[in-house]
Amino acid sequence: MATPKHGRGWSFLIFVVLVIAGYSYFSRRASLPEAFAKAQSLDQAEARAKDTGMPVLVLATADWCPTCQAMKRGALSDKAVQRWVTENTIPVVMDLSDRNNPPPEAERLRVRSIPALVFLRDGKEMARLEGSASKSKLSAWLAEFSGAIPDWQYANPGKELPDTHTGNRRLKESRDDIKVNPAPPGRS
């Protein structure tokens, strides 16, 4: 009879060690994904967006947020996602780690939940994704609001997307794992 009790004690101890190890791993600060690592202010990004026609992608995050850390280690660290962000957006990080002194942009963008990703075009919010997201969900969201097709559609409202044979081949192509929908739902 002593053996089963002894076995349960070890099982419980192993469980506790795994819980502590998991908590330690997921609560530690994750490094910024490479696509977001270049420091620039929101004002600088918006000025650059005017020159390039690309949207600004703001990542609102905080060191104390375990969901933010998991997102940075997960979907945002995927190579295809990082490449898409780098090639199709102007990424900005909004650090909300200091709860007593948030940046003024947090109020302007009405950041209430983190992690949050916010697309801006001409200073206006076009889309928002709050909370954690899988790679596939994030990839679909990115393709819907950034890239050659959404950029062209934003610059040419109401016009039909050109054919690939008109010299605008880039508009109908997709990159790697990010699927491009030529007519995103709810957008013309």
N, C-alpha and C positions, 0 to 999 in steps of 0.2 A: 504493500500500500504506500510506502514511502516513495517509491519510484514515480508514480504518476504525479504526485504533488511536486516532487523535485523537477520533473519535466515541465510542468506548468510554470514554475518559477523562472526557468531558463527561457521559455517562450515569451513570458511577459517582459523579461529583461531585454531580450533581443528586440521585441516590439518597441520598447521605450527608446532604445538606442537608435533604431531606425527612424522613429518620429523625431528625435532630437537632431539626427543627421539631416533629415529632410528639411526640417525647419531652418537649420543653419544654412543649407544650400540655397533654399528659395528666398530667404530673407536677406542674404548678403547682396551688396550692391553689384549690379551687373554693369559692365562697361557699355558705353554708348555704341550702337552699331556704327560701322565705318561710314555709312551713308550720312549719318547725322553728326559725325565727329568734328567736322569743320565748323568752328565757331563763327556765327554771324548773327547779327541782330535781326529782328523782324523787319525793322525799317530798311536795313541793307538788302534783305531778301526781297522785299516788295519793290525796291528800286530795280533790282536785277530782273525781277519778273516782268516789269514793264519793257525792259530791253529784249527779253527772250520770248515772251508770250507764254512761258510755262507758269503753272500754278505754284504757289507757295504751299508747302506741306509742313504744318506745325505739329511737333510731338510734344505734348504736355505730359510731364513726368515728374517724379520725386524720388529721392533716395530712400525714403521711409516707406514707400508703397510696394508691397510684395507683388501685386499684380503687374505693376510697371516693370519690375525686375524680371518677372517671368516673360513678359511680352518682349523685352529687350533680348533675353536669352533665346526666345523661341522664334516667332514669325518675323520679327524685325531683324534677326541675325541671319536669316536665310539669304544665301548668295543671290538668288534670282530676285528676291524682293529688294535687296540692297541695290542691285544693278538697276532695277526699274526706278526706284526712288531717285538714284543719282542721275539717270539719263532723262527722266521725265518730269521732275519736280525740282524746286529749290527748297531743300530741307532746312528746318530751323528747330532748335530744341528750346522749349520753354521750361526752365527748371523751377519747380514749385516746392523744392525741398524745405525752404524757410517758410513755414506756415504763417509767421507773423509779418513777413515782408514779401508778399508775392509781387512779381513784376507787374507793372501797369497794364501790359498786354493781356494778362489773364482776365482782367475785368472787361477789357474791350472785346475779347473773344468769348466772354461768358463761360470760362472753363469752370465747371462745377464738379466734374468727375474725372478721375485719372485712372489709367492712362487714357489720353484722348489724342486723336489725330484729326486735324482740321485743315481742309483745303481752302485756300483763299485765291480769288482772282480779282484783280483790281481792288484789293482791300475788302472784298465782300466774301462772306462764307458761302461756299458752294456745297460742302458736304462735311459731315462729322462722323467719326467712328469712336465710340467710347467703350472702355472696358477692353478686356483681352480678346484677341482674335486669333484663329488658326491661320496658318500660312495660306490655305485655300481661300478663306473668307477675306483676308487682307489683300491677297492678289486680285481677287475679283473686284474688290472695292477700289483698289488703286487703278485698275484698268478702266473702270467706269468713269473715273473723274480726272485721269491724267493720261498723258501719252499723245501720240500724233492725232488720233481721231477726236478725242474730247477737245484738244487744243484747237484743231481746225473748226470743229462745230461751234466752239465758243466764239472764235474770230469771225465766223460766217453763219450767223444765226438764220435759220430758215432755208438755207441752201442745201441741196442734195450733195451727199458725199461723192467726190470725184471717183471715177473708175481708175483702176490700177494702170491703165494704158495711157492716161493723160499726163504722165510725168510726175504724178504725186504718189508713186508706188509706196512710199513710206507710210501713207495713210491706211493702207489695207494690210500691212504686215504686223506680225506680233513678235515679241522677243521671248525666247526660251519658254519658261514655265508659265508666264503670265498670259492668259488668254484674253484676246481683244474681241469685244463684241461690237461689230460695226454700228449697231443702233442700240445703245444702252437703254434699258427700260425707263420710260418716263422722260426721255430726252429726244429731241429731233435734231 
